[in-house]
Amino acid sequence: MKANRSIGCNVTECRFHAKSEPLCSLDNIQVSRNGKSTAQEEHDTECASFEKE
């Protein structure tokens, strides 16, 4: 997988993790709110592009 140097990622369980580096292999990601109507803090958001490896 080709690492995208613009998207950092430490979630090694994701299908799109670059494996050799803490980066994502996708061209872009989708960030969504985490079950709330408005996001106020970091933990209120998540990477909606995640897929289990």
C-alpha positions, 0 to 999 in steps of 0.5 A: 500500500502506498502511504499518503504522507498527508494523512497520519494514522496510528490505528493499525487495525484499519484496512487502510493503515500503511503498515510500514509507517503511521500513515493512511493509504487512502487518498482522502478520509471522511471524518464524522461526528461520533453520535452527537448532533454537534462536535465540541471536542476531539473525542466527538469525531471519528474517521468514518473511512475506517474498515476492519482489516 
